[in-house]
Amino acid sequence: MTGELRDHDFVAVTEAAAVAAAQTMGYGDRHHSDHVAVEAMRGVLAEMEIDGRVVIGEGERDRAPMLYVGEKVGRGAPGDLQVDFAVDPLEGTNLCATGASDAMAVLAASERGGLLHAPDIYMDKIVVGPTARGKVDLDAPVEDNLKAIAGAFDCAVSDLTVVVLDRDRHRDLIDDIRTAGARIKLIGDGDLSTAIAAAVRGTGIHAVIGAGGAPEGVITAAAMRCLGGEIQGRLSALSDEQRRRLAEFDIEDSDRIYRTEELAPGEDILFCCTGVTGGDLLRGVRFFGDGFRTSTLTMSLKEGVIRFVETIHRGEDGGPVYFY
């Protein structure tokens, strides 16, 4: 692949990871589910005619066999397109292991340097779609942000649905949202999928607020660049180990708010995700006979294209059939 990134080039990558993970759904072994998704994604990436590197992945080299930060992917021949990747081969490992909704395989890609190399720590976030872009402020009180979002949608605060990870650290946040009068959807895992859903009309989700993973924040930013939504995030170290990680990245301003374009500054960004288990955004993998069907969302910033792709794989004797 030469010249520029094309969103449909990566559909097979997330499809492979999603199908591998879906075959382990409900087994109760999150590590096994993650492992098979990683190896499937790695295998497809290895065959691509690119000079790729992972900048957001499953930890550093000592965490292999996961797709680790700094890992080279693709053929890597002279003249191949240089690509940076942010990957989450199985977003929602616990969701897949228990058969819950909203697990998916995710990949974001850009030209070299187009995705922030964020440390694997927490990030305080607020995510909204295009309608409320520019209306929120991570430092503002929750009530003020909800009023601003409601104003953008020309509705009452009580009409809003806000997604929050169900964690003890969010007790005060949950109380503030309820006091303001908005509805809450508490989730156990998978804030990335719901962040994307917040930027897609018709999902019934208006915002995602709270602390989650910083790497997922970068991947979300790539999606928001393509969708016209917004994420604001502040890195948050909750342990001595995480503070050490911040120091390793020479990040001294712990109060800095990263905007969408700072987390994903690239000009040629694409995003691709395939459902593992069904959810608000995508259907999960469906098996039939010796074949299966997948649902994928793929987006390109440069092309200005957003596609929902349904693919039927017909088994060993037939290749995939795509429905865009």
BALOBA-1460 file (C-alpha; in Angstrom, 3 decimals):
// residues 324
<rec num="1" residu="m" x="0.000" y="0.000" z="0.000"/>
<rec num="2" residu="t" x="1.526" y="3.310" z="-1.036"/>
<rec num="3" residu="g" x="0.590" y="6.988" z="-1.079"/>
<rec num="4" residu="e" x="-2.094" y="7.410" z="1.576"/>
<rec num="5" residu="l" x="-4.139" y="5.486" z="4.086"/>
<rec num="6" residu="r" x="-7.403" y="3.950" z="2.911"/>
<rec num="7" residu="d" x="-9.983" y="2.979" z="5.496"/>
<rec num="8" residu="h" x="-11.118" y="-0.203" z="3.744"/>
<rec num="9" residu="d" x="-7.561" y="-1.587" z="3.778"/>
<rec num="10" residu="f" x="-7.928" y="-2.241" z="7.500"/>
<rec num="11" residu="v" x="-11.371" y="-3.873" z="7.634"/>
<rec num="12" residu="a" x="-9.796" y="-7.335" z="7.443"/>
<rec num="13" residu="v" x="-7.528" y="-6.485" z="10.399"/>
<rec num="14" residu="t" x="-10.282" y="-5.766" z="12.911"/>
<rec num="15" residu="e" x="-12.519" y="-8.478" z="11.431"/>
<rec num="16" residu="a" x="-9.856" y="-11.114" z="12.090"/>
<rec num="17" residu="a" x="-9.411" y="-10.010" z="15.704"/>
<rec num="18" residu="a" x="-13.162" y="-9.822" z="16.306"/>
<rec num="19" residu="v" x="-13.862" y="-13.292" z="14.901"/>
<rec num="20" residu="a" x="-11.049" y="-14.860" z="16.931"/>
<rec num="21" residu="a" x="-12.324" y="-13.229" z="20.119"/>
<rec num="22" residu="a" x="-15.965" y="-14.072" z="19.408"/>
<rec num="23" residu="q" x="-15.085" y="-17.767" z="19.283"/>
<rec num="24" residu="t" x="-14.119" y="-17.479" z="22.985"/>
<rec num="25" residu="m" x="-17.191" y="-15.481" z="24.050"/>
<rec num="26" residu="g" x="-18.540" y="-16.547" z="27.413"/>
<rec num="27" residu="y" x="-15.613" y="-18.833" z="28.244"/>
<rec num="28" residu="g" x="-14.795" y="-16.692" z="31.287"/>
<rec num="29" residu="d" x="-11.096" y="-16.419" z="30.348"/>
<rec num="30" residu="r" x="-10.416" y="-12.763" z="29.505"/>
<rec num="31" residu="h" x="-6.680" y="-13.335" z="29.005"/>
<rec num="32" residu="h" x="-7.281" y="-16.066" z="26.441"/>
<rec num="33" residu="s" x="-9.827" y="-13.927" z="24.605"/>
<rec num="34" residu="d" x="-7.344" y="-11.047" z="24.480"/>
<rec num="35" residu="h" x="-4.515" y="-13.313" z="23.354"/>
<rec num="36" residu="v" x="-6.335" y="-14.806" z="20.378"/>
<rec num="37" residu="a" x="-7.538" y="-11.364" z="19.267"/>
<rec num="38" residu="v" x="-3.991" y="-9.986" z="19.432"/>
<rec num="39" residu="e" x="-2.490" y="-12.846" z="17.464"/>
<rec num="40" residu="a" x="-5.191" y="-12.611" z="14.798"/>
<rec num="41" residu="m" x="-4.657" y="-8.867" z="14.400"/>
<rec num="42" residu="r" x="-0.871" y="-9.259" z="14.350"/>
<rec num="43" residu="g" x="-1.095" y="-11.920" z="11.650"/>
<rec num="44" residu="v" x="-3.082" y="-9.744" z="9.241"/>
<rec num="45" residu="l" x="-0.970" y="-6.644" z="9.893"/>
<rec num="46" residu="a" x="2.198" y="-8.632" z="9.164"/>
<rec num="47" residu="e" x="1.043" y="-9.238" z="5.584"/>
<rec num="48" residu="m" x="0.348" y="-5.584" z="4.769"/>
<rec num="49" residu="e" x="2.656" y="-3.608" z="2.488"/>
<rec num="50" residu="i" x="3.389" y="-0.905" z="5.063"/>
<rec num="51" residu="d" x="6.192" y="0.207" z="7.363"/>
<rec num="52" residu="g" x="4.156" y="0.268" z="10.556"/>
<rec num="53" residu="r" x="4.800" y="0.749" z="14.246"/>
<rec num="54" residu="v" x="2.530" y="0.483" z="17.292"/>
<rec num="55" residu="v" x="2.390" y="3.680" z="19.391"/>
<rec num="56" residu="i" x="-0.621" y="2.670" z="21.500"/>
<rec num="57" residu="g" x="-0.795" y="-1.006" z="22.370"/>
<rec num="58" residu="e" x="-0.702" y="-3.583" z="25.127"/>
<rec num="59" residu="g" x="2.268" y="-2.252" z="27.090"/>
<rec num="60" residu="e" x="5.992" y="-2.289" z="26.368"/>
<rec num="61" residu="r" x="8.172" y="-4.966" z="24.806"/>
<rec num="62" residu="d" x="8.348" y="-7.023" z="28.004"/>
<rec num="63" residu="r" x="4.570" y="-7.488" z="27.762"/>
<rec num="64" residu="a" x="4.835" y="-9.508" z="24.523"/>
<rec num="65" residu="p" x="3.225" y="-11.580" z="22.962"/>
<rec num="66" residu="m" x="0.719" y="-8.719" z="23.052"/>
<rec num="67" residu="l" x="1.001" y="-6.002" z="20.388"/>
<rec num="68" residu="y" x="3.407" y="-3.871" z="22.384"/>
<rec num="69" residu="v" x="4.316" y="-0.204" z="22.090"/>
<rec num="70" residu="g" x="7.180" y="0.129" z="19.631"/>
<rec num="71" residu="e" x="6.468" y="-3.144" z="17.813"/>
<rec num="72" residu="k" x="7.078" y="-3.077" z="14.067"/>
<rec num="73" residu="v" x="4.220" y="-4.341" z="11.910"/>
<rec num="74" residu="g" x="3.804" y="-4.792" z="8.192"/>
<rec num="75" residu="r" x="6.238" y="-5.820" z="5.507"/>
<rec num="76" residu="g" x="8.522" y="-2.845" z="6.148"/>
<rec num="77" residu="a" x="10.119" y="-2.868" z="2.707"/>
<rec num="78" residu="p" x="11.833" y="0.230" z="1.266"/>
<rec num="79" residu="g" x="9.236" y="2.633" z="-0.067"/>
<rec num="80" residu="d" x="6.359" y="1.227" z="1.994"/>
<rec num="81" residu="l" x="4.033" y="3.784" z="3.551"/>
<rec num="82" residu="q" x="5.002" y="4.705" z="7.123"/>
<rec num="83" residu="v" x="2.049" y="4.220" z="9.472"/>
<rec num="84" residu="d" x="1.535" y="4.658" z="13.212"/>
<rec num="85" residu="f" x="-1.042" y="2.444" z="14.911"/>
<rec num="86" residu="a" x="-3.122" y="2.651" z="18.052"/>
<rec num="87" residu="v" x="-4.663" y="-0.753" z="18.646"/>
<rec num="88" residu="d" x="-6.987" y="-2.453" z="21.063"/>
<rec num="89" residu="p" x="-7.499" y="-5.938" z="19.606"/>
<rec num="90" residu="l" x="-10.219" y="-6.610" z="22.181"/>
<rec num="91" residu="e" x="-11.822" y="-3.552" z="23.738"/>
<rec num="92" residu="g" x="-13.824" y="-4.980" z="26.627"/>
<rec num="93" residu="t" x="-12.032" y="-8.223" z="27.475"/>
<rec num="94" residu="n" x="-14.348" y="-8.835" z="30.434"/>
<rec num="95" residu="l" x="-17.361" y="-8.174" z="28.209"/>
<rec num="96" residu="c" x="-16.265" y="-10.867" z="25.786"/>
<rec num="97" residu="a" x="-15.372" y="-13.304" z="28.544"/>
<rec num="98" residu="t" x="-18.837" y="-12.983" z="30.084"/>
<rec num="99" residu="g" x="-20.792" y="-12.629" z="26.828"/>
<rec num="100" residu="a" x="-21.856" y="-9.063" z="27.651"/>
<rec num="101" residu="s" x="-22.512" y="-6.415" z="25.000"/>
<rec num="102" residu="d" x="-20.202" y="-3.792" z="23.431"/>
<rec num="103" residu="a" x="-16.942" y="-5.752" z="23.081"/>
<rec num="104" residu="m" x="-15.155" y="-4.928" z="19.833"/>
<rec num="105" residu="a" x="-11.813" y="-4.999" z="18.009"/>
<rec num="106" residu="v" x="-10.372" y="-1.534" z="17.381"/>
<rec num="107" residu="l" x="-7.622" y="0.053" z="15.310"/>
<rec num="108" residu="a" x="-6.664" y="3.651" z="14.573"/>
<rec num="109" residu="a" x="-3.925" y="4.588" z="12.124"/>
<rec num="110" residu="s" x="-2.214" y="7.740" z="10.901"/>
<rec num="111" residu="e" x="0.829" y="9.004" z="9.111"/>
<rec num="112" residu="r" x="4.011" y="8.879" z="11.219"/>
<rec num="113" residu="g" x="3.623" y="11.094" z="14.311"/>
<rec num="114" residu="g" x="-0.125" y="11.536" z="13.920"/>
<rec num="115" residu="l" x="-1.138" y="9.848" z="17.204"/>
<rec num="116" residu="l" x="0.030" y="10.881" z="20.674"/>
<rec num="117" residu="h" x="2.128" y="8.253" z="22.427"/>
<rec num="118" residu="a" x="0.264" y="8.373" z="25.733"/>
<rec num="119" residu="p" x="1.435" y="6.515" z="28.853"/>
<rec num="120" residu="d" x="-0.664" y="3.595" z="30.043"/>
<rec num="121" residu="i" x="-2.304" y="5.444" z="32.932"/>
<rec num="122" residu="y" x="-5.709" y="6.987" z="33.602"/>
<rec num="123" residu="m" x="-7.224" y="9.977" z="31.858"/>
<rec num="124" residu="d" x="-10.107" y="12.156" z="33.047"/>
<rec num="125" residu="k" x="-12.324" y="12.598" z="29.989"/>
<rec num="126" residu="i" x="-15.395" y="14.199" z="28.581"/>
<rec num="127" residu="v" x="-16.577" y="13.107" z="25.130"/>
<rec num="128" residu="v" x="-19.387" y="14.594" z="23.047"/>
<rec num="129" residu="g" x="-20.492" y="14.376" z="19.437"/>
<rec num="130" residu="p" x="-20.544" y="17.055" z="16.733"/>
<rec num="131" residu="t" x="-23.723" y="18.689" z="18.058"/>
<rec num="132" residu="a" x="-22.118" y="19.638" z="21.386"/>
<rec num="133" residu="r" x="-18.573" y="20.152" z="20.115"/>
<rec num="134" residu="g" x="-17.084" y="23.340" z="21.564"/>
<rec num="135" residu="k" x="-19.773" y="23.589" z="24.246"/>
<rec num="136" residu="v" x="-18.115" y="21.655" z="27.093"/>
<rec num="137" residu="d" x="-15.148" y="22.229" z="29.400"/>
<rec num="138" residu="l" x="-13.468" y="19.468" z="31.389"/>
<rec num="139" residu="d" x="-12.881" y="21.906" z="34.265"/>
<rec num="140" residu="a" x="-16.482" y="23.127" z="34.405"/>
<rec num="141" residu="p" x="-18.965" y="21.788" z="36.970"/>
<rec num="142" residu="v" x="-20.924" y="18.763" z="35.782"/>
<rec num="143" residu="e" x="-24.205" y="20.669" z="35.903"/>
<rec num="144" residu="d" x="-22.817" y="23.432" z="33.647"/>
<rec num="145" residu="n" x="-21.604" y="20.917" z="31.067"/>
<rec num="146" residu="l" x="-24.932" y="19.100" z="31.050"/>
<rec num="147" residu="k" x="-26.815" y="22.367" z="30.572"/>
<rec num="148" residu="a" x="-24.508" y="23.251" z="27.695"/>
<rec num="149" residu="i" x="-25.030" y="19.848" z="26.054"/>
<rec num="150" residu="a" x="-28.805" y="20.107" z="26.514"/>
<rec num="151" residu="g" x="-28.715" y="23.572" z="24.959"/>
<rec num="152" residu="a" x="-26.834" y="22.239" z="21.949"/>
<rec num="153" residu="f" x="-29.459" y="19.530" z="21.463"/>
<rec num="154" residu="d" x="-32.321" y="21.964" z="22.224"/>
<rec num="155" residu="c" x="-33.649" y="19.663" z="24.916"/>
<rec num="156" residu="a" x="-33.938" y="19.488" z="28.695"/>
<rec num="157" residu="v" x="-31.124" y="18.098" z="30.856"/>
<rec num="158" residu="s" x="-33.554" y="15.361" z="31.878"/>
<rec num="159" residu="d" x="-33.569" y="14.195" z="28.235"/>
<rec num="160" residu="l" x="-29.821" y="13.513" z="28.236"/>
<rec num="161" residu="t" x="-28.175" y="10.123" z="28.741"/>
<rec num="162" residu="v" x="-24.618" y="10.160" z="30.055"/>
<rec num="163" residu="v" x="-22.370" y="7.083" z="30.109"/>
<rec num="164" residu="v" x="-20.116" y="6.548" z="33.135"/>
<rec num="165" residu="l" x="-17.878" y="3.616" z="34.032"/>
<rec num="166" residu="d" x="-19.263" y="1.961" z="37.151"/>
<rec num="167" residu="r" x="-16.284" y="2.522" z="39.441"/>
<rec num="168" residu="d" x="-15.915" y="3.685" z="43.051"/>
<rec num="169" residu="r" x="-13.861" y="6.651" z="41.842"/>
<rec num="170" residu="h" x="-16.967" y="7.965" z="40.088"/>
<rec num="171" residu="r" x="-19.312" y="8.048" z="43.090"/>
<rec num="172" residu="d" x="-19.266" y="11.869" z="43.323"/>
<rec num="173" residu="l" x="-19.576" y="12.238" z="39.551"/>
<rec num="174" residu="i" x="-22.606" y="9.957" z="39.475"/>
<rec num="175" residu="d" x="-24.236" y="11.905" z="42.310"/>
<rec num="176" residu="d" x="-23.608" y="15.197" z="40.470"/>
<rec num="177" residu="i" x="-25.160" y="13.895" z="37.234"/>
<rec num="178" residu="r" x="-28.206" y="12.605" z="39.071"/>
<rec num="179" residu="t" x="-28.582" y="15.867" z="40.967"/>
<rec num="180" residu="a" x="-28.471" y="17.765" z="37.668"/>
<rec num="181" residu="g" x="-31.341" y="15.563" z="36.432"/>
<rec num="182" residu="a" x="-29.748" y="13.645" z="33.557"/>
<rec num="183" residu="r" x="-30.093" y="9.925" z="32.975"/>
<rec num="184" residu="i" x="-27.053" y="7.689" z="33.499"/>
<rec num="185" residu="k" x="-26.005" y="4.506" z="31.756"/>
<rec num="186" residu="l" x="-23.493" y="2.753" z="34.017"/>
<rec num="187" residu="i" x="-21.163" y="0.344" z="32.217"/>
<rec num="188" residu="g" x="-18.734" y="-2.213" z="33.575"/>
<rec num="189" residu="d" x="-16.188" y="-1.882" z="30.756"/>
<rec num="190" residu="g" x="-15.862" y="-0.546" z="27.223"/>
<rec num="191" residu="d" x="-15.866" y="3.258" z="27.493"/>
<rec num="192" residu="l" x="-14.343" y="3.470" z="24.000"/>
<rec num="193" residu="s" x="-17.358" y="1.963" z="22.248"/>
<rec num="194" residu="t" x="-19.774" y="4.220" z="24.113"/>
<rec num="195" residu="a" x="-17.608" y="7.281" z="23.389"/>
<rec num="196" residu="i" x="-17.949" y="6.548" z="19.684"/>
<rec num="197" residu="a" x="-21.685" y="5.982" z="20.142"/>
<rec num="198" residu="a" x="-21.951" y="9.466" z="21.688"/>
<rec num="199" residu="a" x="-20.817" y="10.931" z="18.361"/>
<rec num="200" residu="v" x="-23.351" y="8.956" z="16.300"/>
<rec num="201" residu="r" x="-26.923" y="10.229" z="16.221"/>
<rec num="202" residu="g" x="-29.598" y="7.686" z="17.047"/>
<rec num="203" residu="t" x="-27.718" y="5.760" z="19.729"/>
<rec num="204" residu="g" x="-29.409" y="7.690" z="22.550"/>
<rec num="205" residu="i" x="-26.063" y="8.553" z="24.170"/>
<rec num="206" residu="h" x="-25.167" y="12.238" z="24.529"/>
<rec num="207" residu="a" x="-21.870" y="12.217" z="26.427"/>
<rec num="208" residu="v" x="-19.290" y="10.069" z="28.182"/>
<rec num="209" residu="i" x="-17.716" y="11.468" z="31.348"/>
<rec num="210" residu="g" x="-15.188" y="10.093" z="33.839"/>
<rec num="211" residu="a" x="-11.760" y="8.549" z="34.194"/>
<rec num="212" residu="g" x="-10.661" y="5.737" z="31.904"/>
<rec num="213" residu="g" x="-7.522" y="4.591" z="30.150"/>
<rec num="214" residu="a" x="-5.300" y="7.198" z="28.479"/>
<rec num="215" residu="p" x="-4.495" y="4.924" z="25.505"/>
<rec num="216" residu="e" x="-8.227" y="4.519" z="24.884"/>
<rec num="217" residu="g" x="-8.437" y="8.316" z="24.994"/>
<rec num="218" residu="v" x="-6.045" y="8.573" z="22.040"/>
<rec num="219" residu="i" x="-8.030" y="6.009" z="20.053"/>
<rec num="220" residu="t" x="-11.235" y="7.879" z="20.896"/>
<rec num="221" residu="a" x="-9.630" y="11.108" z="19.667"/>
<rec num="222" residu="a" x="-8.864" y="9.464" z="16.326"/>
<rec num="223" residu="a" x="-12.522" y="8.499" z="16.026"/>
<rec num="224" residu="m" x="-13.673" y="11.990" z="17.031"/>
<rec num="225" residu="r" x="-11.459" y="13.549" z="14.346"/>
<rec num="226" residu="c" x="-13.279" y="11.444" z="11.764"/>
<rec num="227" residu="l" x="-16.748" y="11.972" z="13.261"/>
<rec num="228" residu="g" x="-16.439" y="15.676" z="14.078"/>
<rec num="229" residu="g" x="-16.889" y="15.064" z="17.797"/>
<rec num="230" residu="e" x="-14.757" y="16.210" z="20.710"/>
<rec num="231" residu="i" x="-12.765" y="14.708" z="23.547"/>
<rec num="232" residu="q" x="-11.001" y="16.607" z="26.306"/>
<rec num="233" residu="g" x="-8.677" y="14.669" z="28.594"/>
<rec num="234" residu="r" x="-6.285" y="15.175" z="31.470"/>
<rec num="235" residu="l" x="-3.712" y="12.539" z="32.382"/>
<rec num="236" residu="s" x="-4.261" y="11.228" z="35.899"/>
<rec num="237" residu="a" x="-1.726" y="9.149" z="37.844"/>
<rec num="238" residu="l" x="-3.399" y="7.174" z="40.646"/>
<rec num="239" residu="s" x="-0.363" y="5.230" z="41.886"/>
<rec num="240" residu="d" x="3.395" y="5.514" z="42.284"/>
<rec num="241" residu="e" x="3.850" y="3.304" z="39.222"/>
<rec num="242" residu="q" x="1.673" y="5.588" z="37.125"/>
<rec num="243" residu="r" x="3.539" y="8.663" z="38.374"/>
<rec num="244" residu="r" x="6.751" y="6.942" z="37.287"/>
<rec num="245" residu="r" x="5.238" y="6.429" z="33.852"/>
<rec num="246" residu="l" x="4.448" y="10.137" z="33.608"/>
<rec num="247" residu="a" x="8.043" y="10.978" z="34.472"/>
<rec num="248" residu="e" x="9.315" y="8.571" z="31.795"/>
<rec num="249" residu="f" x="7.309" y="10.496" z="29.209"/>
<rec num="250" residu="d" x="8.702" y="13.831" z="30.493"/>
<rec num="251" residu="i" x="5.179" y="15.052" z="31.248"/>
<rec num="252" residu="e" x="5.515" y="17.721" z="33.929"/>
<rec num="253" residu="d" x="2.222" y="19.622" z="33.587"/>
<rec num="254" residu="s" x="-0.244" y="17.282" z="35.269"/>
<rec num="255" residu="d" x="-3.044" y="19.863" z="34.887"/>
<rec num="256" residu="r" x="-2.822" y="20.093" z="31.104"/>
<rec num="257" residu="i" x="-6.027" y="19.412" z="29.209"/>
<rec num="258" residu="y" x="-5.412" y="17.606" z="25.930"/>
<rec num="259" residu="r" x="-7.822" y="18.472" z="23.136"/>
<rec num="260" residu="t" x="-8.925" y="16.211" z="20.309"/>
<rec num="261" residu="e" x="-6.371" y="17.587" z="17.858"/>
<rec num="262" residu="e" x="-3.547" y="17.210" z="20.397"/>
<rec num="263" residu="l" x="-4.329" y="13.558" z="21.082"/>
<rec num="264" residu="a" x="-4.687" y="12.749" z="17.381"/>
<rec num="265" residu="p" x="-2.950" y="15.534" z="15.425"/>
<rec num="266" residu="g" x="-2.529" y="13.622" z="12.158"/>
<rec num="267" residu="e" x="-3.919" y="14.810" z="8.840"/>
<rec num="268" residu="d" x="-4.437" y="11.307" z="7.432"/>
<rec num="269" residu="i" x="-6.268" y="9.446" z="10.181"/>
<rec num="270" residu="l" x="-8.431" y="6.395" z="9.868"/>
<rec num="271" residu="f" x="-10.404" y="4.410" z="12.385"/>
<rec num="272" residu="c" x="-11.821" y="0.909" z="12.163"/>
<rec num="273" residu="c" x="-13.752" y="-1.228" z="14.668"/>
<rec num="274" residu="t" x="-15.581" y="-4.538" z="14.354"/>
<rec num="275" residu="g" x="-18.172" y="-5.767" z="16.827"/>
<rec num="276" residu="v" x="-17.348" y="-8.875" z="18.862"/>
<rec num="277" residu="t" x="-20.513" y="-8.906" z="20.942"/>
<rec num="278" residu="g" x="-23.530" y="-6.825" z="19.936"/>
<rec num="279" residu="g" x="-24.048" y="-3.345" z="21.364"/>
<rec num="280" residu="d" x="-25.413" y="0.152" z="20.810"/>
<rec num="281" residu="l" x="-23.083" y="0.789" z="17.874"/>
<rec num="282" residu="l" x="-22.401" y="-2.535" z="16.124"/>
<rec num="283" residu="r" x="-23.746" y="-6.073" z="15.961"/>
<rec num="284" residu="g" x="-21.476" y="-8.843" z="17.149"/>
<rec num="285" residu="v" x="-20.013" y="-11.685" z="15.110"/>
<rec num="286" residu="r" x="-22.704" y="-14.108" z="13.947"/>
<rec num="287" residu="f" x="-21.697" y="-17.670" z="13.080"/>
<rec num="288" residu="f" x="-23.617" y="-19.902" z="10.676"/>
<rec num="289" residu="g" x="-22.632" y="-23.262" z="9.228"/>
<rec num="290" residu="d" x="-19.010" y="-22.929" z="8.176"/>
<rec num="291" residu="g" x="-19.257" y="-19.134" z="7.744"/>
<rec num="292" residu="f" x="-19.794" y="-15.990" z="9.768"/>
<rec num="293" residu="r" x="-20.986" y="-12.397" z="9.457"/>
<rec num="294" residu="t" x="-19.323" y="-9.280" z="10.859"/>
<rec num="295" residu="s" x="-20.324" y="-5.644" z="11.384"/>
<rec num="296" residu="t" x="-17.633" y="-2.975" z="11.057"/>
<rec num="297" residu="l" x="-17.475" y="0.810" z="11.335"/>
<rec num="298" residu="t" x="-14.664" y="2.333" z="9.295"/>
<rec num="299" residu="m" x="-13.843" y="6.033" z="8.886"/>
<rec num="300" residu="s" x="-11.322" y="8.200" z="7.067"/>
<rec num="301" residu="l" x="-10.557" y="11.803" z="8.039"/>
<rec num="302" residu="k" x="-8.900" y="12.670" z="4.705"/>
<rec num="303" residu="e" x="-11.647" y="11.117" z="2.580"/>
<rec num="304" residu="g" x="-14.421" y="12.424" z="4.820"/>
<rec num="305" residu="v" x="-16.067" y="9.017" z="4.643"/>
<rec num="306" residu="i" x="-17.875" y="6.984" z="7.312"/>
<rec num="307" residu="r" x="-18.918" y="3.464" z="6.375"/>
<rec num="308" residu="f" x="-20.872" y="0.757" z="8.140"/>
<rec num="309" residu="v" x="-19.735" y="-2.494" z="6.545"/>
<rec num="310" residu="e" x="-21.521" y="-5.844" z="6.790"/>
<rec num="311" residu="t" x="-19.377" y="-8.754" z="5.642"/>
<rec num="312" residu="i" x="-20.470" y="-12.337" z="5.064"/>
<rec num="313" residu="h" x="-17.597" y="-14.823" z="5.039"/>
<rec num="314" residu="r" x="-18.740" y="-17.943" z="3.202"/>
<rec num="315" residu="g" x="-16.278" y="-20.466" z="4.622"/>
<rec num="316" residu="e" x="-13.298" y="-22.213" z="3.072"/>
<rec num="317" residu="d" x="-14.706" y="-22.407" z="-0.457"/>
<rec num="318" residu="g" x="-15.705" y="-18.749" z="-0.794"/>
<rec num="319" residu="g" x="-14.266" y="-15.358" z="0.033"/>
<rec num="320" residu="p" x="-15.999" y="-12.483" z="1.833"/>
<rec num="321" residu="v" x="-18.955" y="-10.587" z="0.407"/>
<rec num="322" residu="y" x="-19.104" y="-6.917" z="1.501"/>
<rec num="323" residu="f" x="-22.214" y="-4.779" z="1.960"/>
<rec num="324" residu="y" x="-21.410" y="-1.075" z="2.436"/>
